[in-house]
Amino acid sequence: MCLVSVIIPVYNTGNYLNRCVESIRNQTIHDIEIILVDDESPDDAPILCDEYAKIDRRIRVIHKKNGGLGLARNSGIKIAIGKYITFIDSDDYLDLDALEKLYDMAISRNLDICYGSFCYDKADGTKLKKLEVKEKTFFYGRQEVDQFLLDMVGPIPSFPREVKYSVSVCKAIYKLEVFKNHNLLFGNEKKIASEDFLFHLNLLSKVDRIGLLPICYYHYCENEDSITHTYSDAKFQRIVLSMIEVKRLLADVFPVNKYMIHFQRCLFLSLRGALFHDFERDDLTLIEKLSVFKTRCSNDAYSDLFSDYPFWKLGKLKMILYLSMKYKLSIPLYIILLGVKMLKK
């Protein structure tokens, strides 16, 4: 057994793999294993993985048929031997003291999960830190963890940010025994979107000790060659299926009056994201985009969003966006999304 197993799915990221792997090899905590999962990468990444295994005995390599991110992570989970486990995308990297800080806190408080936060490294070289907590924060027991879960699904309407706690599995370390004891595995994102989201709903129902550290240790990198404006009805349908599954999982754990207001905020963010992807599409004319906006907002999966939601608590801009969605006002939606794009620049 080692202290932390680091699982890194690898697919078409040969240009960034060295940065990622070296940030793990040089961690201040040395008793770790690094599991590189080559998901039938079409570039030189498979060769690089094998070369790393030759120079560092802590590195193990899995070569598998292409199946997507979730199934690649599952391959790593099945052979991991660490007391804790974590996941890193191969085009991202960690601060060198990240795992030591997370592990020390997890051990000192006997945590099932210890979270940090992201630093967004933009393609233009700027870095944006997004702390989710300002001080060490803990959730103990079923009631507190359930509230954390619901706030992760979606914050209450008056909460100023769209997201209170990110659902990405890459920003934490987890007790491996929780995965093993409950046979926790990821779904296939090729069939249903938001595999991290659905995985967390299962995971958080199995734990009762969570900690959050005020550190932005995980560098989520925006790469020019990964930026795309492609989107499709098939991708939207995977998002729709994920929202249906989120509701099903919540209904299995909570009464409807407990989870619905959180789920509605989740739907709001999901639909906004889908509309923005359609706004960015290069394969649609303006008229076609306006038509697609109406179609998206009419999807039955979002009907709960427009039923008894206290939208007036959202703030002015979000309230206008919500009403434009509800009444399928395509032109106001386009103008708002144009404004969002301008603010992102």
Secondary structure, DSSP 4 states (H G I P E B T S, - for coil): -EEEEEEEEESS-HHHHHHHHHHHHT-S--SEEEEEEE---SSSHHHHHHHHHHH-TTEEEEE-----HHHHHHHHHHH--EEEEEE--TT-EE-TTHHHHHHHHHHHHT-SEEEEEEEEE-TTS-EEEE-S-SS-EEEEHHHHHHHHHHHHH---TT-SSS-SS---GGGEEEEHHHHHHHT-----TTTSS-HHHHHHHHHHTT--EEEEEEEEEEEEE--GGG------HHHHHHHHHHHHHHHHHHHHHS-HHHHHHHHHHHHHHHHHHHHHHHHT-SSS-HHHHHHHHHHHHT-GGGGGGGSS--GGGS-HHHHHHHHHHHTT-HHHHHHHHHHHHHHH-
